[in-house]
Amino acid sequence: MTVESVKPVTPGTGEPSEPPVAGGGVPLLGHGWKLARDPLAFMARLRDHGDVVRLRLGPKTVYAVTSPELTGALALSPDYIISGPLWETLESLLGKEGVATANGPLHRRQRRTIQPAFRLDALPGYGPIMEEEAHALVGRWSRGEVLDVTAEAFRVSVRISARCLMRGSYMDARSERITAALATLFAGMYQRMVVPLGPLYRVPVPANREFNRALADLHRLVDEIVADRRASGQKPNDLLTALLEAEDENGEPIGEQEIHDQVVAMLTPGSETAGSVVMSLLHVLTEHPDQVDKIREEVKNVVGDRPVAFADVRKLQHTANVVVETMRLYPAVWILTRRAVTDTELGGYRIPAGADIVYSPYAVQRDPRSYERHTEFDPDRWLPGGSPNLPKYAMTPFGVGNRKCPSDHFSMAELTLITAVVANAFRFEPAPGSDNRTHVGITLRPRRLLLRAIPG
């Protein structure tokens, strides 16, 4: 189905029509209460009301796009920029001058600065660090030990990001602080997005104080990292060096705020999303022990008796498909927003300049109109020819267009390697107190996953 085939028009006029309003809004909060109460189910049901629908979040009207074709068109069109409730919420964390939140010429220059660090030919240089951290992860787990998967997953993702992109042992002492700060921040930010109460979030109640302490600590950590690198006088071939030597459009060194925001952007989204996927992968390996058997068989065929290495990743096709299917059912980035910069239309619906648009990769990637057995975990659907009728843009775990995550190959290599190493070493069973229900924040992850790691 093409974008043009879903363009309704007002009868007799040929003009774009107003999108329908979703039902279920309440006074003052609009649909925000449903997004706060059961957001995944709410977003998944919106397509039943149309390919584009209107929502009310507090006093604001927000447009929700629900079909894969139109989410692709939205992401690729220059009529829409990174903005809206999600990004306005994230600016307090990521700043306004980092690659995650910037637009236009600033964003393009920043992409040029960071892209060399994620070229395919650069990835083997990260291999030894990824191997070391993946094997250190399982090395910490002893027979019968109960694992706090949240802590373990964030720790390994933070350490890989920091050690690969900002070389230096000074990250070792800070990884735990980063992990703790991110867990608090991403839990609080979702509420600020869907229930925009503005000044009320500045009231010094315990939840707000905890959030503000975590935010301040993260920004202190970033300042410490930059200061330590400068004091060392070292210039390793990494992304932090590239930032410290970057120039703006006039050939001048980029400002301190941009350096700060870029380091936050390196540490935060990548670590949070990768950590969330690692948590979901461990949940999947627990729920589907047959996948552990298949991964082990593949590792044995590809690797033999030696430890899994980075160079093996490209041959571990089933393991990679387990990662992809996990990201389909449990996408870390489950909701995204854009803002229209001009009066435009999408799928034949009128979108006014300044309007905020929201869409959900979670809803798109579980849509029964796109996927057979849409709620089943089936890595084989990603074999060649396994999903012949899948619509374009029905699976975009790293985004599309100029906002596509620059570290997509880096992340796939990292996640595939960790999955192979972990599944080859352990089986898992839930421990008392474990809660694998989905925790909904800015990212998705299991609520409190406690597992017992059993060798063999």
ZIPEMO-V713140 format. One record per residue. RES is the residue in one letter. SS is DSSP state (h for helix, s for strand, l for the rest). PSI is psi in whole degrees, 0 to 359 (none if undefined). Layout:
# ZIPEMO-V713140
res=(RES RES)
ss=(SS SS)
psi=(PSI PSI)
This chain:
# ZIPEMO-V713140
res=(M T V E S V K P V T P G T G E P S E P P V A G G G V P L L G H G W K L A R D P L A F M A R L R D H G D V V R L R L G P K T V Y A V T S P E L T G A L A L S P D Y I I S G P L W E T L E S L L G K E G V A T A N G P L H R R Q R R T I Q P A F R L D A L P G Y G P I M E E E A H A L V G R W S R G E V L D V T A E A F R V S V R I S A R C L M R G S Y M D A R S E R I T A A L A T L F A G M Y Q R M V V P L G P L Y R V P V P A N R E F N R A L A D L H R L V D E I V A D R R A S G Q K P N D L L T A L L E A E D E N G E P I G E Q E I H D Q V V A M L T P G S E T A G S V V M S L L H V L T E H P D Q V D K I R E E V K N V V G D R P V A F A D V R K L Q H T A N V V V E T M R L Y P A V W I L T R R A V T D T E L G G Y R I P A G A D I V Y S P Y A V Q R D P R S Y E R H T E F D P D R W L P G G S P N L P K Y A M T P F G V G N R K C P S D H F S M A E L T L I T A V V A N A F R F E P A P G S D N R T H V G I T L R P R R L L L R A I P G)
ss=(l l l h h h l l s l l l l l l s s l l s s l l l l s l l l s l h h h h h h h h h h h h h h h h h h l l s s s s s s l l s s s s s s l l h h h h h h h h h l l l s s s l l h h h h h h h h h h l l l l l l l l l h h h h h h h h h h h h h h h l h h h h h h h h h h h h h h h h h h h h l l l l l l s s s h h h h h h h h h h h h h h h h h l l l h h h h h h h h h h h h h h h h h h h h h h h h h h l l l h h h h h l l l h h h h h h h h h h h h h h h h h h h h h h h h h h h l l l l l l h h h h h h l l s l l l l l s l l h h h h h h h h h h h h h h h h h h h h h h h h h h h h h h h h l h h h h h h h h h h h h h h h l l l l l l h h h h h h l h h h h h h h h h h h h h l l l s l l s s s s s l l l s s s l l s s s l l l l s s s s l h h h h h l l l l l l l l l l l l l h h h h l l l l l l l l l l l l l l l l l l h h h l l l l h h h h h h h h h h h h h h h h h h s s s s s l l l l s s s s s s l l s s s s s s l s s s s s s l)
psi=(133 166 320 331 352 35 93 150 157 126 131 355 330 6 153 146 165 134 151 157 131 144 169 6 156 159 145 304 342 232 359 326 326 322 329 325 311 69 323 314 320 312 324 331 347 329 338 341 354 167 337 129 159 139 158 121 101 230 355 147 128 141 128 130 132 341 150 321 317 330 324 316 320 314 331 344 137 355 353 137 166 111 189 183 320 309 327 323 318 340 329 336 309 347 177 356 16 164 335 330 349 159 168 215 324 315 318 318 319 320 320 328 317 338 321 331 342 12 153 323 350 339 320 333 338 350 309 323 315 316 311 314 322 316 329 327 307 334 335 346 123 169 126 1 137 125 131 98 328 310 317 317 316 322 312 323 319 316 320 313 312 315 328 318 342 76 135 138 347 345 337 312 345 349 323 320 319 314 313 318 316 320 318 317 315 336 321 337 328 315 321 334 312 337 82 84 5 247 335 335 355 356 132 56 164 317 317 321 319 317 313 324 317 320 315 321 320 316 327 319 316 316 321 318 313 316 319 319 314 318 331 336 4 150 67 159 78 179 327 319 317 320 318 339 3 153 153 190 341 8 10 153 142 157 163 323 320 319 313 310 326 321 319 317 329 317 321 295 317 316 318 313 315 318 319 320 320 318 314 323 318 326 316 316 331 317 337 73 337 331 327 316 317 321 317 319 318 316 318 318 323 319 326 220 354 167 148 135 162 322 343 343 315 343 351 71 316 320 316 322 327 319 314 316 326 318 334 309 330 63 129 314 100 348 140 155 154 170 135 132 358 162 126 188 155 117 26 1 145 127 112 155 138 354 143 139 137 145 159 109 327 310 317 320 355 13 121 344 343 327 130 144 55 336 358 145 111 91 336 348 345 6 156 126 4 336 70 335 19 125 150 140 12 350 102 68 339 12 181 166 206 357 8 139 123 343 28 313 321 311 319 319 315 311 322 317 313 316 315 314 315 311 329 341 329 157 164 147 150 144 158 136 355 144 101 9 155 127 122 114 212 329 167 140 163 146 305 89 113 121 151 122 122 115 154 none)
